[in-house]
Amino acid sequence: MPELGFVVPGALDQPTGGYRYDARMIAGLREQGWRVELRELEGEFPGPDARAERALEEALASFPDGMRVLVDGLAAGAHPATLRRHAGRLRLVYLMHHPLGLEVGLASARSQELLESERAAVALASRVVVTSDYTRAQVADWGVPSERLCSIPPGVEPAPLARGPEDEVPVLLCVAAWVPRKGQLELVRALSGLRDRSWRAELAGAMDRDPDYTAAVRAAIAESGLDARISAPGVLTHEGLAELYDQASIFVLPSAYEGFGMAFTEAMMRGLPVVGTTGGAIPQTVPETAGLLVPPGDVEALRRALGSLLCDAEQRRGMGRAGRAHAESLPGWTEGARRLALWLEVA
C-alpha cells in the first residue's frame, strides 16, 4: 500500500477552495488504496508565528526517513529553514495554490519577503504540484525545471442548473471569504451605482478572516443605504450554499487575483453567467463566452458589467449555457486524484 504524509495549516474542514482541494485529493488517494497520514498544524500561517513553525517542525519530524510528504504551501512557504532540515531524508512534495506573496493587502516588504521565502521552500521539494497552468508558468519562472512541475486543477462536480429567483428579481451571488483579495468592497461600491436597477445580492462566506476588512465592507453597505438589498449569510452548510446557487441569476467574484478560482467553475456548472476580473488565472478558468471579466479594482468597469447583465436576460442565458458546457468538459475530482497519485509515485 503506497503511503503519503499530508501536512495542512489548521483544520482540513475549513470552507475555502484550498482546503476543499486538499480534502478531495486526500479522499481520492485513499479511494485508490493510499494510506494518507494527515497532520493538521496549529498556529497562524504563513506567519511569522513561533507556534506555527514549531508545529511544522514536529509534523515533519514525525514521518520516517524516505516517506513521501506533501506539504500545503500555506503551511511551508514561509519556513524554508524548517523544510531544509528534513529535505534530505524525506521525499518532499510542495503543493501551491497560489504564491503567498501575491495576497492582496500585504505591505510591499512583506510581499517580497514571502515571495523570496517561498522560492527557497519550493527549491527544496523533489516535486511541485500547482492548481493551474497559470501558476505553473509562474513557478517555472522561478527556475523550477518542468520535469519537477505538475498542474492538477480542481475537479468539477455535477450539479443541477440554477432555477433562479421565484420573484424574478435578479439575484447576484458572491461566494468567498471576506478578505481584500476577494473584492467584496469593490462589489458593494459598484452596486451602490446600480440602485436604480432591480436586484438583490447575497455575499456568502467567512467574515472572521480579516475583521478590519469585514468592518469596512459592512460600513460601505450601510453608507450606501443598501442594507435591505445586500445579505451576508456567512458560512453556509453544503445544502444552504446549494440553495443560494439554485436561486441565483448571476455569479460575481471581483477577486484581485486567483490561482484558479473554484467558485467560478461551480457557478458555471450551475449555468450561471459570471462576472469576474482578469486577475491571475481567472481568464484561463472562465471562457469569454461564459462571462464578463474586468480589470481588478476597477469599480466602474465592474458596475458596467453587472449593469449589462442585469438588463439583458438573454445575454445571461447565453453565457450561462456556455459556462455549463465548459464546466461539463472539465475533469472531475476522481481524475485529479488519479493524476496526483501517478505524480506522487515518481516523487
Residue, then its C-alpha position, 0 to 999 in steps of 0.5 A: m500500500p503506497e503511503l503519503g504524509f499530508v501536512v495542512p495549516g489548521a483544520l482540513d474542514q475549513p470552507t475555502g477552495g484550498y482546503r476543499y482541494d486538499a480534502r478531495m485529493i486526500a479522499g481520492l488517494r485513499e479511494q485508490g488504496w493510499r494510506v494518507e497520514l494527515r497532520e493538521l498544524e496549529g498556529e497562524f500561517p504563513g506567519p511569522d508565528a513561533r507556534a506555527e513553525r514549531a508545529l511544522e517542525e514536529a509534523l515533519a519530524s514525525f514521518p520516517d526517513g524516505m516517506r513521501v510528504l506533501v506539504d500545503g504551501l500555506a503551511a511551508g512557504a514561509h519556513p524554508a529553514t524548517l523544510r531544509r532540515h528534513a529535505g534530505r531524508l524525506r521525499l518532499v512534495y510542495l503543493m501551491h495554490h497560489p504564491l503567498g506573496l501575491e495576497v492582496g493587502l500585504a505591505s510591499a516588504r512583506s510581499q517580497e519577503l514571502l515571495e523570496s521565502e517561498r522560492a527557497a521552500v519550493a527549491l527544496a521539494s523533489r516535486v511541485v504540484v500547482t492548481s493551474d497552468y497559470t501558476r505553473a508558468q509562474v513557478a517555472d519562472w522561478g527556475v523550477p525545471s518542468e520535469r519537477l512541475c505538475s498542474i492538477p486543477p480542481g475537479v468539477e462536480p455535477a450539479p443541477l442548473a440554477r432555477g433562479p429567483e421565484d420573484e424574478v428579481p435578479v439575484l447576484l451571488c458572491v461566494a468567498a471569504w471576506v478578505p481584500r483579495k476577494g473584492q467584496l468592497e469593490l462589489v458593494r461600491a459598484l452596486s451602490g451605482l446600480r440602485d436604480r436597477s432591480w436586484r438583490a445580492e447575497l455575499a456568502g462566506a467567512m467574515d472572521r478572516d480579516p475583521d478590519y476588512t469585514a468592518a469596512v465592507r459592512a460600513a460601505i453597505a450601510e453608507s450606501g443605504l443598501d442594507a435591505r438589498i445586500s445579505a451576508p449569510g456567512v458560512l453556509t452548510h453544503e445544502g444552504l450554499a446549494e440553495l443560494y446557487d439554485q436561486a441565483s441569476i448571476f455569479v460575481l467574484p471581483s477577486a484581485y487575483e486567483g490561482f484558479g478560482m473554484a467558485f467560478t467553475e461551480a457557478m458555471m456548472r450551475g449555468l450561471p453567467v459570471v462576472g469576474t476580473t482578469g486577475g491571475a488565472i481567472p481568464q484561463t478558468v472562465p471562457e469569454t463566452a461564459g462571462l464578463l471579466v474586468p480589470p481588478g479594482d476597477v469599480e466602474a468597469l465592474r458596475r458596467a458589467l453587472g449593469s449589462l447583465l442585469c438588463d439583458a436576460e438573454q445575454r445571461r442565458g447565453m453565457g450561462r449555457a456556455g459556462r455549463a458546457h465548459a464546466e461539463s468538459l472539465p475533469g472531475w475530482t476522481e481524475g485529479a486524484r488519479r493524476l496526483a497519485l501517478w505524480l506522487e509515485v515518481a516523487 
